[in-house]
């Protein structure tokens, strides 16, 4: 089985567009559809015809181009069952634990409520790839719009059990701000300090910080580490629950 080919490009103000291509079957999926023009340009540049949209959640900056791309390509849109009524052009609803094939590549659906009530991630277990959209960012997580902090914490724990070598593609280029914030929560983390310095250099040069790796996130992302003793000491929350510590971290990021 040939490896998947992935094309990443900017959309809108700070969204990432991502195309996933299976060279054996010729299938190409757009992970969400934030903006028609750059998605079409990327597909044309690579000589790919988009056959699917994998929709993670209903926010406009992730579904705006659904109908335009569907009209252009006649593609199939797959998205979360718990947000089905809000996904333009949805053809197939999927729920937590559902599996399907993209060519010969298995895809597993992981439901991650928090940012929205029915947000899902698409996991390619054999390819060790996760499309996390607005649930898990490099050094961050999504804002809590439709579910409480406890739900997001448990969603992130579902992702954290994936292998360390899992490559994570996320929805927005927020990494520089996330790194600066993370240092206020976990200032003694040497791995985080090194990573923050690298991110400063990457962004200064105009580079992208996508993808990240699960092992790196577990080592440096404060939103995955609410149970870490050093973080709990820094927040003076040693006796609080993981959910409470996570909620405090999220609150501080909202105000950062």
Secondary structure as GFF3:
##gff-version 3
##sequence-region A 1 256
A	DSSP	beta_strand	5	11	.	.	.	ID=ss1
A	DSSP	beta_strand	15	21	.	.	.	ID=ss2
A	DSSP	beta_strand	28	31	.	.	.	ID=ss3
A	DSSP	alpha_helix	36	46	.	.	.	ID=ss4
A	DSSP	beta_strand	52	54	.	.	.	ID=ss5
A	DSSP	alpha_helix	60	63	.	.	.	ID=ss6
A	DSSP	alpha_helix	66	73	.	.	.	ID=ss7
A	DSSP	beta_strand	76	80	.	.	.	ID=ss8
A	DSSP	three_ten_helix	81	86	.	.	.	ID=ss9
A	DSSP	beta_strand	92	94	.	.	.	ID=ss10
A	DSSP	beta_strand	99	102	.	.	.	ID=ss11
A	DSSP	beta_strand	105	111	.	.	.	ID=ss12
A	DSSP	beta_strand	120	124	.	.	.	ID=ss13
A	DSSP	beta_strand	129	133	.	.	.	ID=ss14
A	DSSP	beta_strand	136	137	.	.	.	ID=ss15
A	DSSP	beta_strand	140	141	.	.	.	ID=ss16
A	DSSP	alpha_helix	149	160	.	.	.	ID=ss17
A	DSSP	beta_strand	167	170	.	.	.	ID=ss18
A	DSSP	alpha_helix	175	185	.	.	.	ID=ss19
A	DSSP	alpha_helix	190	204	.	.	.	ID=ss20
A	DSSP	beta_strand	212	213	.	.	.	ID=ss21
A	DSSP	alpha_helix	214	220	.	.	.	ID=ss22
A	DSSP	three_ten_helix	222	224	.	.	.	ID=ss23
A	DSSP	alpha_helix	229	234	.	.	.	ID=ss24
A	DSSP	alpha_helix	242	254	.	.	.	ID=ss25
###
